[in-house]
């Protein structure tokens, strides 16, 4: 029997449920929109001595954190790292410290409109570009297109600003033509203003460098792991020089910065060391990751590799080549996930060294019975794999064995890592009386 106006109670509830997601999205939009408006008002009323944007395909967050620490040695600074989209940048700006003299902000370059929105809000007078790689190749089509977008930060500079460019990367070096601002270059190139004279990494030692400016050399000791982080260190030091901070001060300040978690971060327990590179696994970054493992000194080296991203063409050759490189650097190589089967043909050639697992439960069981004191474990994976769980489970047994949870948060911030994920029971469809 129909109720008032022909609606049944179940119909009303179903209609509310159907629109609940849309209502939540609208509320979120209004909340973020309110924050954005407030942030824009505050930005108009704030002046900074230096406003720095940091972009590139690699090392943005680490460069931002390094330069932020250097700038902190000179006074109060606002550092925006991690949230690099328009909403994230504006939201973080609401927490800008009172009296901040400088602002160092990471910006993403995956979308032209988004980056322009960020730049209009930030209004930089210093722009740093680290390096152009294959990240976002699927959406932008080519490295030239990627460079075209990321170079917008250079174009946004005023004539009295400064562009800090990687002279070792032709696509970045070419950006000097896109601005009338002053140019400061960095890299190994002999004509670089901030030149890398020497770099060394020999695990368990960290990355150390000698940097030269106009014939003056300074030793730089860092806590970073792997030679590939020379770009971020050089970019941060060059950015510091653009801010007028002496070379020695910059070199001293970077010693306080630890690797960002899951970006070649170090974790140790019971004589086993883990290096976690679990934020993203672009195919073009594989060689530098393998080089870090290959040069390391350890009783035994174990490589765990998850989903590889950001490449063109067929996936199988990429995984096979990655497996061969990893086998040249490590004693044991493990592939995890839906693509692990792509290296199956190599298994007969490496019966005791190469292993594949499609489920996390199988991987965890094998790993717990394999790892031993003196091992160095290098984990290279995309964020969707959540392979940082290997370390968390070694440190303290976890509950989660989900293969594909779909969550964008890292395991460190997931409330279900150590406890069961409660799910609502599915409701049976309501059947109305005829």
Backbone torsions as a table, in degrees:
resi	resn	phi	psi	omega
1	UNK	NA	134.4	-177.8
2	UNK	-75.1	151.0	175.8
3	UNK	-93.0	-167.5	-176.1
4	UNK	-55.5	133.2	-178.1
5	UNK	61.4	17.7	174.6
6	UNK	83.5	4.5	179.2
7	UNK	-93.8	138.7	171.7
8	UNK	-93.3	152.2	177.2
9	UNK	-54.6	-37.9	179.8
10	UNK	-64.3	-35.5	179.1
11	UNK	-64.6	-42.4	-179.7
12	UNK	-63.3	-43.2	-179.6
13	UNK	-65.9	-41.7	178.8
14	UNK	-63.9	-39.2	179.5
15	UNK	-64.9	-40.3	178.4
16	UNK	-64.3	-43.2	179.7
17	UNK	-62.5	-40.4	-178.4
18	UNK	-63.7	-32.8	-176.9
19	UNK	-98.2	-1.4	-177.1
20	UNK	-60.7	-43.2	179.4
21	UNK	-63.2	-41.5	179.9
22	UNK	-64.7	-39.0	178.7
23	UNK	-64.1	-43.1	179.5
24	UNK	-63.9	-40.0	178.2
25	UNK	-63.9	-38.3	179.0
26	UNK	-65.8	-42.4	178.9
27	UNK	-62.7	-41.5	179.1
28	UNK	-63.8	-40.8	178.6
29	UNK	-61.2	-45.0	-179.6
30	UNK	-65.1	-38.7	179.9
31	UNK	-65.4	-45.9	179.9
32	UNK	-69.1	-36.4	177.7
33	UNK	-62.7	-39.7	177.1
34	UNK	-63.4	-41.9	178.5
35	UNK	-65.2	-40.2	-179.2
36	UNK	-62.8	-44.0	179.8
37	UNK	-62.6	-42.8	179.0
38	UNK	-65.0	-41.6	179.6
39	UNK	-62.5	-42.3	180.0
40	UNK	-64.5	-36.7	177.1
41	UNK	-65.6	-43.9	179.5
42	UNK	-66.7	-35.2	179.5
43	UNK	-64.2	-38.2	179.4
44	UNK	-64.2	-26.1	-177.7
45	UNK	-98.8	5.3	-179.5
46	UNK	-114.6	139.4	174.5
47	UNK	-122.3	144.3	179.4
48	UNK	-129.6	149.7	175.8
49	UNK	-69.0	-41.3	179.3
50	UNK	-136.4	131.2	173.2
51	UNK	-123.2	115.9	-171.7
52	UNK	-115.9	129.1	169.9
53	UNK	-106.0	143.0	179.3
54	UNK	-125.0	121.5	177.3
55	UNK	-139.1	175.5	-175.8
56	UNK	141.9	173.3	-178.6
57	UNK	-85.0	-14.3	-176.0
58	UNK	-151.4	144.8	172.2
59	UNK	77.3	13.3	-178.5
60	UNK	-62.0	-52.6	-176.4
61	UNK	-62.3	-43.8	-177.8
62	UNK	-67.4	-41.6	176.3
63	UNK	-60.4	-43.1	179.6
64	UNK	-61.8	-44.4	-179.5
65	UNK	-67.1	-40.0	177.9
66	UNK	-63.5	-48.9	-179.5
67	UNK	-67.3	-34.9	176.2
68	UNK	-60.3	-40.6	178.0
69	UNK	-67.7	-38.4	176.6
70	UNK	-63.2	-46.6	-179.6
71	UNK	-64.2	-31.6	179.7
72	UNK	-64.1	-25.1	178.0
73	UNK	-68.9	-15.3	-179.0
74	UNK	-103.8	-8.8	-178.8
75	UNK	151.9	-168.8	-177.9
76	UNK	-70.6	137.2	-178.2
77	UNK	-140.4	146.4	172.5
78	UNK	-102.0	122.4	-177.9
79	UNK	-114.2	121.0	178.3
80	UNK	-109.9	101.3	-177.7
81	UNK	-129.0	137.2	177.5
82	UNK	103.5	-68.4	178.7
83	UNK	-82.7	97.9	-172.0
84	UNK	-114.0	16.4	176.4
85	UNK	-99.8	170.1	-175.8
86	UNK	-54.6	-47.2	-179.7
87	UNK	-65.5	-43.7	-178.4
88	UNK	-63.9	-41.9	-179.9
89	UNK	-65.3	-43.9	179.6
90	UNK	-66.8	-41.3	178.5
91	UNK	-62.9	-42.0	180.0
92	UNK	-67.9	-29.7	-178.6
93	UNK	-65.8	-25.2	177.4
94	UNK	-64.0	-17.9	178.3
95	UNK	-99.9	12.0	-179.9
96	UNK	-59.8	127.1	-177.5
97	UNK	-62.5	143.5	174.8
98	UNK	-64.8	134.1	178.4
99	UNK	84.9	8.6	179.5
100	UNK	-63.5	128.2	-179.7
101	UNK	-87.9	-27.6	-175.8
102	UNK	-133.8	158.2	178.2
103	UNK	-136.5	121.0	177.9
104	UNK	-115.9	118.6	-171.0
105	UNK	-129.6	125.8	170.9
106	UNK	-75.1	136.9	176.3
107	UNK	-130.8	141.7	178.1
108	UNK	-86.5	155.4	179.3
109	UNK	-127.3	32.4	-177.0
110	UNK	-84.8	-12.7	-175.4
111	UNK	-146.4	126.2	-175.1
112	UNK	-61.8	-47.1	-177.7
113	UNK	-64.3	-41.3	179.8
114	UNK	-63.9	-42.9	-179.4
115	UNK	-66.2	-40.7	177.4
116	UNK	-61.4	-38.8	177.2
117	UNK	-62.0	-42.8	178.4
118	UNK	-62.9	-45.3	-176.2
119	UNK	-67.3	-36.7	177.4
120	UNK	-63.5	-34.1	179.3
121	UNK	-78.2	-44.7	-174.5
122	UNK	-71.2	-44.0	-176.8
123	UNK	57.5	64.8	-174.2
124	UNK	-74.7	153.2	168.3
125	UNK	-116.3	-2.0	172.7
126	UNK	-137.1	131.9	178.7
127	UNK	-127.4	127.1	178.7
128	UNK	-111.2	131.4	174.0
129	UNK	-121.7	120.6	-172.8
130	UNK	-81.0	-59.5	-174.8
131	UNK	-169.1	150.6	176.3
132	UNK	-103.6	128.0	179.7
133	UNK	-133.6	-159.6	-172.9
134	UNK	-91.5	0.2	178.0
135	UNK	-58.6	136.2	-179.5
136	UNK	69.5	20.0	-179.8
137	UNK	-63.7	-31.9	-178.1
138	UNK	-67.6	-32.2	-178.2
139	UNK	-92.5	-31.7	-176.6
140	UNK	-100.5	-16.0	169.0
141	UNK	91.0	-37.0	-178.5
142	UNK	-155.0	161.4	178.4
143	UNK	-67.2	-30.3	176.3
144	UNK	-63.8	-39.7	177.5
145	UNK	-68.5	-37.7	176.7
146	UNK	-61.3	-44.9	179.0
147	UNK	-64.0	-36.4	179.8
148	UNK	-61.6	-39.3	179.9
149	UNK	-73.5	-48.8	-177.0
150	UNK	-65.5	-27.1	178.5
151	UNK	-71.0	-8.4	176.8
152	UNK	-59.9	-30.3	179.0
153	UNK	-66.0	-31.5	176.7
154	UNK	-72.6	-41.8	179.0
155	UNK	-63.5	-26.9	-177.1
156	UNK	-77.0	-7.4	-176.7
157	UNK	-72.1	144.5	171.6
158	UNK	-73.3	166.9	-177.5
159	UNK	-61.9	-28.7	179.6
160	UNK	-94.1	13.7	177.8
161	UNK	-86.6	-170.9	-178.1
162	UNK	-139.7	129.5	173.1
163	UNK	-101.0	129.4	-179.7
164	UNK	-110.3	110.0	-167.7
165	UNK	-124.1	146.2	178.4
166	UNK	-80.8	109.0	-176.7
167	UNK	-74.4	-15.5	178.4
168	UNK	-78.5	-17.1	-179.2
169	UNK	-104.9	111.0	-177.1
170	UNK	-57.1	-36.0	-179.3
171	UNK	-68.5	-33.2	176.6
172	UNK	-78.3	-43.7	-179.8
173	UNK	-58.4	-33.7	-178.9
174	UNK	-68.0	-15.1	-178.4
175	UNK	-69.5	-13.7	178.7
176	UNK	-61.9	-21.4	178.8
177	UNK	-78.6	-9.0	-174.0
178	UNK	-99.0	10.7	-178.6
179	UNK	-151.2	154.0	173.6
180	UNK	-97.1	1.9	-178.0
181	UNK	-72.9	166.6	175.4
182	UNK	-65.0	147.7	-179.1
183	UNK	-116.3	130.3	168.9
184	UNK	-120.9	126.3	-177.9
185	UNK	-109.4	157.1	176.5
186	UNK	-141.0	159.3	177.9
187	UNK	142.3	-172.8	176.3
188	UNK	-82.4	-16.7	-178.6
189	UNK	-54.6	138.0	-175.7
190	UNK	-64.4	-19.3	178.9
191	UNK	-96.7	4.1	179.3
192	UNK	-67.0	139.8	178.4
193	UNK	-66.9	-42.7	173.9
194	UNK	-110.0	101.1	-168.3
195	UNK	-106.4	136.1	174.7
196	UNK	-82.0	114.7	-179.9
197	UNK	-87.9	-41.2	-177.8
198	UNK	-156.4	144.4	175.4
199	UNK	-141.4	144.6	179.2
200	UNK	-143.5	141.8	173.5
201	UNK	-145.1	122.2	-179.1
202	UNK	-145.7	88.1	-178.0
203	UNK	-49.1	134.8	13.4
204	UNK	-86.6	6.5	172.7
205	UNK	-69.9	159.4	178.8
206	UNK	-99.5	-179.4	-177.9
207	UNK	-71.8	124.6	176.7
208	UNK	-124.6	147.4	-177.0
209	UNK	-141.7	161.4	165.8
210	UNK	-119.8	124.4	-175.5
211	UNK	-116.8	141.8	-177.7
212	UNK	-124.3	139.9	173.0
213	UNK	-135.5	116.8	178.8
214	UNK	51.3	43.8	177.1
215	UNK	85.1	-7.8	-180.0
216	UNK	-97.4	122.6	-176.3
217	UNK	-106.9	143.0	179.0
218	UNK	-136.6	137.8	175.4
219	UNK	-82.3	137.2	-179.9
220	UNK	-121.8	118.4	178.2
221	UNK	-110.1	125.3	-176.4
222	UNK	-122.4	172.3	173.5
223	UNK	-102.3	7.0	-175.9
224	UNK	-79.4	154.7	-173.4
225	UNK	-115.9	113.4	176.5
226	UNK	110.2	147.1	-178.4
227	UNK	-66.9	-24.2	-174.6
228	UNK	-67.1	-15.0	-179.5
229	UNK	-83.1	2.4	174.6
230	UNK	-59.7	-35.5	-179.7
231	UNK	-60.2	-46.7	-179.5
232	UNK	-65.9	-41.2	178.9
233	UNK	-63.4	-47.0	179.8
234	UNK	-63.8	-41.5	179.8
235	UNK	-62.4	-42.1	-179.9
236	UNK	-66.3	-41.9	-179.9
237	UNK	-67.3	-41.0	176.7
238	UNK	-64.2	-38.9	175.8
239	UNK	-62.7	-37.6	177.3
240	UNK	-63.4	-39.8	178.1
241	UNK	-65.6	-34.7	175.9
242	UNK	-64.7	-27.7	178.1
243	UNK	-87.2	-0.9	178.9
244	UNK	83.7	16.4	-179.7
245	UNK	-89.6	130.5	-177.3
246	UNK	-60.0	152.1	-177.6
247	UNK	-59.5	-42.8	-178.5
248	UNK	-64.3	-37.8	178.9
249	UNK	-65.2	-42.4	179.2
250	UNK	-63.6	-44.5	-179.2
251	UNK	-62.9	-36.5	179.9
252	UNK	-72.0	-39.1	-175.0
253	UNK	-68.5	-35.4	-174.9
254	UNK	-67.7	-17.0	179.3
255	UNK	-67.5	-13.8	-179.0
256	UNK	-86.6	-10.4	-172.1
257	UNK	-94.1	125.7	175.2
258	UNK	-93.4	157.9	176.2
259	UNK	-57.8	143.4	175.9
260	UNK	-68.5	141.1	-174.3
261	UNK	-59.3	135.2	-179.1
262	UNK	70.4	12.3	173.3
263	UNK	-122.8	74.4	-172.2
264	UNK	59.5	41.3	176.5
265	UNK	-85.9	148.6	-175.4
266	UNK	-101.6	135.5	178.0
267	UNK	-139.8	133.6	-174.7
268	UNK	-136.4	143.1	174.0
269	UNK	-164.2	137.6	174.1
270	UNK	54.3	37.5	176.7
271	UNK	79.0	7.7	177.7
272	UNK	-112.9	130.9	179.6
273	UNK	-108.7	135.3	177.2
274	UNK	-117.4	131.0	168.8
275	UNK	-112.1	117.3	-174.0
276	UNK	-106.7	116.6	172.0
277	UNK	-118.6	76.5	-167.7
278	UNK	-115.6	13.4	-178.0
279	UNK	-83.6	-46.6	173.8
280	UNK	-157.9	156.9	-174.8
281	UNK	-133.7	64.6	175.8
282	UNK	-62.1	137.9	-178.0
283	UNK	-57.2	-35.1	-178.0
284	UNK	-69.9	-14.5	178.5
285	UNK	-94.8	-5.9	-177.6
286	UNK	-58.7	-48.0	-178.1
287	UNK	-57.1	-39.6	-179.8
288	UNK	-70.1	-32.5	175.7
289	UNK	-67.9	-44.2	179.1
290	UNK	-63.7	-37.6	178.8
291	UNK	-62.6	-38.2	177.1
292	UNK	-60.3	-44.2	-179.6
293	UNK	-70.7	-39.2	-174.7
294	UNK	-66.3	-38.0	-177.6
295	UNK	-82.6	-10.1	-178.7
296	UNK	-71.3	151.2	177.6
297	UNK	-106.6	118.3	179.9
298	UNK	-156.9	157.2	178.3
299	UNK	-61.4	-39.7	178.3
300	UNK	-151.3	140.7	-178.0
301	UNK	-117.0	132.5	-178.2
302	UNK	-122.6	128.4	176.9
303	UNK	-110.8	128.6	175.9
304	UNK	-117.5	121.9	-173.0
305	UNK	-123.0	129.3	179.6
306	UNK	-104.4	-138.8	-176.7
307	UNK	-75.4	130.0	177.6
308	UNK	-97.5	141.7	-175.3
309	UNK	-129.9	177.4	171.9
310	UNK	56.0	67.8	175.0
311	UNK	-149.6	163.5	176.5
312	UNK	-109.0	151.9	176.2
313	UNK	88.4	-165.8	-175.9
314	UNK	-68.3	146.2	-178.2
315	UNK	-78.7	-36.9	-172.9
316	UNK	-55.6	-49.0	-179.8
317	UNK	-60.1	-32.4	179.8
318	UNK	-66.5	-42.8	-179.8
319	UNK	-70.3	-38.8	179.5
320	UNK	-64.3	-44.9	179.2
321	UNK	-64.0	-39.9	176.8
322	UNK	-61.5	-42.4	179.5
323	UNK	-61.5	-43.1	-179.2
324	UNK	-65.0	-41.7	177.9
325	UNK	-63.9	-42.8	-178.9
326	UNK	-65.8	-39.5	179.2
327	UNK	-66.2	-25.8	176.6
328	UNK	-76.0	-19.6	-176.2
329	UNK	-107.5	-25.4	-172.3
330	UNK	-122.1	158.5	177.0
331	UNK	-79.7	-36.5	179.3
332	UNK	-129.7	134.2	179.1
333	UNK	-125.4	129.3	-177.5
334	UNK	-123.8	130.3	173.7
335	UNK	-109.2	138.2	-177.9
336	UNK	-128.7	143.6	170.5
337	UNK	111.4	-171.8	-176.4
338	UNK	-63.4	-26.1	-177.1
339	UNK	-94.5	0.8	-177.2
340	UNK	-59.3	-32.1	-177.9
341	UNK	-65.0	-14.6	-177.8
342	UNK	-68.1	-15.4	178.2
343	UNK	-107.8	12.6	-176.1
344	UNK	-57.8	-35.9	-177.3
345	UNK	-63.2	-19.4	-179.9
346	UNK	-85.0	-13.8	-174.4
347	UNK	-56.7	-44.3	-179.0
348	UNK	-61.6	-27.2	-179.2
349	UNK	-79.7	-19.9	-178.5
350	UNK	-134.8	64.7	-171.3
351	UNK	-63.7	-28.2	-177.2
352	UNK	-112.3	9.9	-175.4
353	UNK	-126.8	-26.4	-176.6
354	UNK	-114.8	130.1	-176.9
355	UNK	-138.3	148.3	178.4
356	UNK	-130.6	141.2	179.8
357	UNK	-142.1	132.0	179.1
358	UNK	-95.7	-19.2	179.2
359	UNK	-116.7	148.0	-179.0
360	UNK	-67.8	-33.7	-180.0
361	UNK	-59.6	-42.9	178.9
362	UNK	-66.7	-41.7	178.8
363	UNK	-62.0	-46.9	-178.1
364	UNK	-62.7	-40.7	179.5
365	UNK	-64.2	-45.0	178.7
366	UNK	-64.5	-43.4	-175.3
367	UNK	-65.2	-40.7	-178.5
368	UNK	-64.1	-28.2	179.8
369	UNK	-93.7	-0.6	-175.0
370	UNK	-110.8	-43.4	-174.8
371	UNK	-65.7	144.4	-179.3
372	UNK	-148.0	168.0	-177.7
373	UNK	-58.0	137.2	-179.0
374	UNK	95.1	-6.1	179.9
375	UNK	-76.9	146.6	166.9
376	UNK	-114.4	118.6	-177.0
377	UNK	-108.8	120.6	177.6
378	UNK	-109.7	121.7	-178.6
379	UNK	-110.1	120.6	-179.9
380	UNK	-121.2	114.9	-176.5
381	UNK	-159.1	166.4	172.8
382	UNK	-82.4	159.8	-178.1
383	UNK	-61.4	-29.3	-178.6
384	UNK	-68.5	-19.8	179.5
385	UNK	-76.4	-29.9	-176.3
386	UNK	55.5	43.0	-179.9
387	UNK	-77.7	-3.2	170.2
388	UNK	-61.1	-15.6	177.3
389	UNK	-59.0	-27.5	179.9
390	UNK	-58.2	-45.5	178.4
391	UNK	-69.2	-46.1	-177.0
392	UNK	-61.0	-36.7	178.4
393	UNK	-70.6	-31.6	177.3
394	UNK	-71.8	-37.8	179.5
395	UNK	-70.7	-40.6	-177.4
396	UNK	-162.1	125.9	-175.6
397	UNK	-52.0	132.0	-179.4
398	UNK	-103.3	169.0	178.8
399	UNK	-97.2	-34.6	-170.2
400	UNK	-70.5	126.7	172.0
401	UNK	-129.2	22.2	-179.5
402	UNK	-66.7	135.0	-179.0
403	UNK	-80.0	-41.4	-177.6
404	UNK	-140.3	86.8	-174.4
405	UNK	-80.1	-23.8	178.8
406	UNK	80.1	0.7	-179.7
407	UNK	-80.7	141.1	-179.1
408	UNK	-89.2	-15.2	177.7
409	UNK	-73.7	154.9	176.7
410	UNK	-79.5	163.1	-179.0
411	UNK	-60.8	-32.2	-179.5
412	UNK	-58.3	-32.8	-177.2
413	UNK	-104.9	12.4	-177.2
414	UNK	-94.8	127.0	-177.9
415	UNK	-75.7	-9.8	-178.8
416	UNK	-100.0	7.8	-178.9
417	UNK	-65.5	-40.1	-175.8
418	UNK	-111.9	5.2	177.4
419	UNK	-145.8	161.3	-174.4
420	UNK	-66.4	141.3	176.7
421	UNK	-83.2	111.2	-179.7
422	UNK	-80.0	129.1	179.2
423	UNK	-121.8	143.2	176.5
424	UNK	-66.9	142.6	174.2
425	UNK	-69.3	139.8	178.6
426	UNK	-69.1	133.8	-178.0
427	UNK	-83.4	141.5	174.7
428	UNK	-73.0	142.4	179.9
429	UNK	-61.0	138.2	180.0
430	UNK	-70.8	131.1	178.7
431	UNK	-109.7	118.7	-177.5
432	UNK	-84.0	152.7	177.0
433	UNK	-71.2	142.6	-175.1
434	UNK	-66.4	NA	NA
